[in-house]
Amino acid sequence: MENLRMEEVLKKYFGYSSFRPSQKDIILQILRGRDSLVVMATGSGKSLCYQIPPLISGKTAVVISPLLSLMQDQVMSLKQRGIKAEYVGSTQMDQTVISSAECGHFNILYMTPEKATSVSSKFWSNLQKVGISLLAVDEAHCISEWGHDFRREYKQLHNLRGFLINIPFVGLTATATEKVRRDIIQSLKMKDPYVAIGSFDRPNLFYGVKHFDRGDSFVEELVREITKHVANAGSTIIYCTTVKDTEQIFESLRAAGVQAGIYHGQMTAKARQDSHRSFIRDELLVMVATVAFGMGIDKPNIRCVIHYGCPKSLESYYQESGRCGRDGISSVCWLYFTRSDFAKGHFYLEESQSKTHREAVMQSLMAAQRYCSLATCRRKSLLEYFGEQVSFTNCGNCDTCTSSNKARERDMSEEAFLLLTCIQSCGSRWGLNMPIDVLRGSRSRKILDKNYDKLQLYGLGKKHSSNWWKALGDQLIVHGYLVENVSDIYRTVRVSSSGLEFLRASSTAYHPPLLLIVTSEMADEEEESAHCKVQGDFQNLASEEYKEFSETEAKLYQMLLGLRERLARSTGTAPYAVCGDQTIKNMAKIRPSTKARLANMDGVNQHLVAMYGDEFLLHIGRLSSELDLPRDGEALTVQIVSTRKVPSNSERKLAPAKFSAWKMWMEDCHTLTEIANFPGRAAPLKEATVAEYILEAAREGFSISWSRFFKETDCQFEILLEIQSAVAKVGSTERLKPIKEELPEHVSYMHIKAYLTMQKLGVSLDEIKGHEESCKPEECILGTSSGGANVCGSKHTRIEESEVEDTHPSKSLKSGTGEDNTMLEATESRILELLQNQNGVSLPMIMDHFKGSTKEQVVNLLNFLEGEFLLYKRNDLYSIM
Ligand SMILES: Nc1ncnc2c1ncn2[C@@H]1O[C@H](COP(=O)(O)OP(=O)(O)OP(=O)(O)O)[C@@H](O)[C@H]1O
């Protein structure tokens, strides 16, 4: 039942038809009163985990958030979804908010940590009397001194435990190392918390890094390229490391006629607020900012984040670039760095910091430097930095993976030999600068004092620039030939054991080949040509945006974006709060003609239909006929997803035989047995092999009906529970054998693999159980059809009228009134009554029930009820809202 309510609430308020991995489990745990810690990537949908429970339980959720601007934006978006939300904080002008809040008037109440810990105990006891569903601590890493954003006030939040008895505390963050996680749990005094840790991957983001020369000519190039693409590409943030850079780029963009804004810590609070507000309302296309414009950005449709200079750590980079593409649509992150960015360690240090802290700051900067110097997959390195195990070596969506690195490989054994030997000759006491200066024959005082000019290697590396050698040094560190250490703020390099091995195998006349990639920085240094560095970097922004459209559809999309902006202005909200870009894309593609069709689209919620439905339908109607586009096209298979766009099989790596097995099973409803023995096959396949194919398809992102899969492979829910405990006992999923040994004989490897695949994809056992329960034989619409498909959970199962009648001629639905339905006519209330307490009913069954009405009459009534959000359709089944 909880499951059912959750889906209804999701559609009604948020317009989405399914939960993302993990969301459902987390919500269920919270609803059961369990403290929870949610560590999931930016844009993965954490907010929903605390926004849904109050809508189900009818009790207020209190959310602690660090920034007023963030709270205001979230409240604005929630109000646009028809959710009662407010915030309390210094900028709240409405004095009645507190008194309304303590009467339980709001579904969601945002508070700053200062307010939450200073408000009277009476407030909490009053609110608790009417009901509190949870206390959420957003950006929970601020609790920990180990986190990159420590806030002292967050440390006091545990005091609220004294007022909020038996209320689940929920911590949410997008960045938390194990240390920080432990800190959050301890600091919030969580008891046996449910901990959900998701992947940090942001598959829709393209990561690129380039070396650049700071100066007017680069700024000119950057501005020129941005000007070219920004009008069609959506919002952009340019992060700068200094206020001076921020001002320079802002002025240049303005001079070029780009609607740009500026945001940094030296501006007045009012000026910052205005800038922020205009940006989220799409009145400004580009925001040039320092990191002060960081956490408080809730805008989901930022398409590009540019770093003009390397940030101080990878944590900061992940957080700042993470503002991009939070709605799951393809977006681009470019980082431009100069070598001088890496010498700024002292700049990020405060005098009061301890040696350990100083070293931590230096380590962070070194990690960022390594990321910039990479010649291998950036995504892999980023994810591994955050402790994730990554099996791929080529993500296909970063600059190093999309350029043909092979072509840029070169034997650099001679240069590596020189650098490694020189580091040793200088006593391994320095960073890279000193040995490189020696190689380049510098006559600096330090070198002469140390007599390094007498070394045999002195001056042998003149043919390359200092930066070229540094880039080589970075690669040698990444590949493990050199080890970099830090002591206080000083960095030193020494030759590692692999490096020593390389040196041992070398002589002056021979070096073992050492193939390394000529990075873009090295290539630039070699060429010394003033070619445009930025050209093409934002090319794919505009093209991605229109990829799925015909020319006329692209026009319609633009017009609908314009309409959304006008509607937002008229109600004083931001366009993205009216609905997401993906929803507008769907509208341009489907061009719904009725409220019901609009309501049935992914991303369309009840409030949108009620507030703006008529306007959208009117404009879609008019514009479609002007552009000669037919209405009610196919629904997009692309949903608003956190994973990479749903690709066709050509983009996926599924072998044709596997794809065809998946298609036969999922779309043509053949059983595993039928597919295994399909006539025309040279030799029959094993059923287990077909099952393996289906699992592989699932891992590649193809949807499958899990309940049907388990039914066909004879895997009852109890078996899944047994596997779950076996996995917990073994503590690792790397090898299947130890898991199998913990299980009874009848549990097969196939069952274990299926369970692990399900886990990997974030499908919860609750979900399977829910399906299993709703598939009890007497409630099942089709049972097993001739094709063997069970309707539950399968999006693709076709429900033919005749099938329903043939398979279960005696199984008509009983209306609660017990009316004889021989010639019963359908009415709105009768349909609603019929659907009450049913887990989804198909159109043929409804028609079968109302024999006194034609199909057209029934469909019209269903459309009306759907448009009014009194019922909703999912997988071709109607359910009551
Ligand atoms: N089940 C879902 N289906 C489709 N879209 C969803 C779903 N859940 C969330 N979203 C959308 O994903 C986007 C990001 O969600 P959300 O703001 O909750 O992310 P977050 O994890 O809290 O990010 P951040 O760390 O930046 O705060 C929003 O536009 C949201 O509406």
The ligand as an SDF file (V2000), in Angstrom:
LIG
                    3D

 31 33  0  0  0  0  0  0  0  0999 V2000
   12.1780    9.8780   -9.9020 N   0  0  0  0  0  0  0  0  0  0  0  0
   12.5350   10.9020  -10.6600 C   0  0  0  0  0  0  0  0  0  0  0  0
   12.2400   10.9070  -11.9700 N   0  0  0  0  0  0  0  0  0  0  0  0
   12.5950   11.9460  -12.7460 C   0  0  0  0  0  0  0  0  0  0  0  0
   13.2460   13.0460  -12.3050 N   0  0  0  0  0  0  0  0  0  0  0  0
   13.5580   13.1100  -11.0120 C   0  0  0  0  0  0  0  0  0  0  0  0
   13.2320   12.0420  -10.1220 C   0  0  0  0  0  0  0  0  0  0  0  0
   13.6830   12.3820   -8.8920 N   0  0  0  0  0  0  0  0  0  0  0  0
   14.2610   13.6030   -9.0030 C   0  0  0  0  0  0  0  0  0  0  0  0
   14.1880   14.0360  -10.2680 N   0  0  0  0  0  0  0  0  0  0  0  0
   14.6820   15.3220  -10.8030 C   0  0  0  0  0  0  0  0  0  0  0  0
   16.1160   15.3430  -10.7780 O   0  0  0  0  0  0  0  0  0  0  0  0
   16.5960   16.6480  -10.5470 C   0  0  0  0  0  0  0  0  0  0  0  0
   17.5700   16.6550   -9.3950 C   0  0  0  0  0  0  0  0  0  0  0  0
   16.8980   16.2650   -8.2140 O   0  0  0  0  0  0  0  0  0  0  0  0
   17.2990   16.8270   -6.7780 P   0  0  0  0  0  0  0  0  0  0  0  0
   17.2730   18.3140   -6.7700 O   0  0  0  0  0  0  0  0  0  0  0  0
   16.4760   16.1370   -5.7900 O   0  0  0  0  0  0  0  0  0  0  0  0
   18.8000   16.3330   -6.7140 O   0  0  0  0  0  0  0  0  0  0  0  0
   19.7540   16.2980   -5.4590 P   0  0  0  0  0  0  0  0  0  0  0  0
   20.3320   14.9370   -5.3920 O   0  0  0  0  0  0  0  0  0  0  0  0
   19.0570   16.8030   -4.2490 O   0  0  0  0  0  0  0  0  0  0  0  0
   20.8660   17.3120   -5.9580 O   0  0  0  0  0  0  0  0  0  0  0  0
   21.7950   18.3180   -5.0980 P   0  0  0  0  0  0  0  0  0  0  0  0
   22.8820   17.5010   -4.4950 O   0  0  0  0  0  0  0  0  0  0  0  0
   22.3090   19.2420   -6.1480 O   0  0  0  0  0  0  0  0  0  0  0  0
   20.9230   19.0140   -4.1210 O   0  0  0  0  0  0  0  0  0  0  0  0
   15.3870   17.5170  -10.2700 C   0  0  0  0  0  0  0  0  0  0  0  0
   15.0870   18.2290  -11.4450 O   0  0  0  0  0  0  0  0  0  0  0  0
   14.3010   16.5050   -9.9270 C   0  0  0  0  0  0  0  0  0  0  0  0
   13.0110   16.9680  -10.2020 O   0  0  0  0  0  0  0  0  0  0  0  0
  1  2  1  0
  2  3  1  0
  2  7  2  0
  3  4  2  0
  4  5  1  0
  5  6  2  0
  6  7  1  0
  6 10  1  0
  7  8  1  0
  8  9  2  0
  9 10  1  0
 10 11  1  0
 11 12  1  0
 11 30  1  0
 12 13  1  0
 13 14  1  0
 13 28  1  0
 14 15  1  0
 15 16  1  0
 16 17  2  0
 16 18  1  0
 16 19  1  0
 19 20  1  0
 20 21  2  0
 20 22  1  0
 20 23  1  0
 23 24  1  0
 24 25  2  0
 24 26  1  0
 24 27  1  0
 28 29  1  0
 28 30  1  0
 30 31  1  0
M  END
$$$$
